[in-house]
Amino acid sequence: MSPTRERTLLPTDEPLSLLDKDGSPVAGSPLVMPDDDVLLELHRRMVVGRRFDTQATALTRQGRLAVYPSSRGQEACEVGSVLALRPADWLFPTYRDTVALVTRGVDPAEALTLLQGDWHSGYDPCAHRVGPQCTPLATNTLHAVGFAHAARLKGEDTSVLVLLGDGATSEGDTHEALNFAGVWRAPVVFLVQNNGYAISVPMSKQNAAPSLAHKGIGYGVPSVLVDGNDVAAVYAVVREALESGGPTLIEARTYRIEAHTNADDATRYRTPDEVAAWLDRDPVDRIEAYLTSRGLLDAARRSAVAAEAEEFAARVRAELNADRPRDPAALFEHVYATPTAQLREQAAALAEELA
């Protein structure tokens, strides 16, 4: 990253980028291109992440998941931001960020537990430094700021990345979180994945400011506008923000290719031509074109990555298709640290009925 690039409250008029939609380097970019090994890892993780995403979508259609919010088209945001994290940093994701979870090292079956409707979170947050996936919009922003502030009070060298969508910026929690982050100078990075729609509500009906990044100005939080389909640029701005030691608001312009969830009909609020225009800006194709032009990605390496992605998908299928034994008594676990009298009574009644 460029340590000399000035951090300002005002974002740029146009999104920062390192690669254009054809994979050519952008002349005069203020960002520093990540090292070649980082770029190759970003590509590998995006290919695996996309295959995981399409597999999860298929499993939803087969009834193995209750719901699945696809992040196809947003892989640069998910992977670029997570790989910018240090081991000691924390991630606070939303329901759409399952690819971010598996990129952070969460077991894919555990990452999908919430979307199966089983338990509250299928993984150990402390083991992975990943907060539980947040379904209510924007509540994770306050969790992230509180966590980052507490870490600083304890003298820990920890920064926090919180992921949110454009719809979450219309929620009061986000504004409270930005205000607290600005006042406390909390080491938290807000990454808004602006995919164009809050379910079916377009940006034109959500925001009157020049960009969502401009929302940081009123809270004294430096803001950045970045091309969310350029994984190199996303990695660069997130790493730069994490290293600043203070709060940053980043708007990443991207697009949700699939419907909001498997229960949504996206054709009711957007046209096929609009989707096709964004398919032409595909984040995986972009980094592949650049790496290929540099001679860093040949046919053998591309095949190896594709094979790894297929193996990963097969593992997900096997784990989610397995019928696991269910213990009805588990319904009463982890509800309270000390079970209430009513909960104990209910558990005893169930045990008696099963017996």
Secondary structure, DSSP 8 states (H G I E B T S, - for coil): --TTS---SS--SS-B-SB-TTS-B-TT-SS----HHHHHHHHHHHHHHHHHHHHHHHHHHTTSSS-----TT-HHHHHHHHHTS-TT-EEE-BTT-HHHHHHTT--HHHHTHHHHT-SS-SS-HHHHTB---B-STTHHHHHHHHHHHHHHHTT----EEEEEEGGGGGSHHHHHHHHHHHHHT-SEEEEEEE-SEETTEEGGGT--SS-GGGGGGGGT--EEEEETT-HHHHHHHHHHHHHHSS-EEEEEE----S-SSTT--GGGTS-HHHHHHHHTT-HHHHHHHHHHHTTS--HHHHHHHHHHHHHHHHHHHHHHHS-----GGGGGTTS-SS--HHHHHHHHHHHHHH-
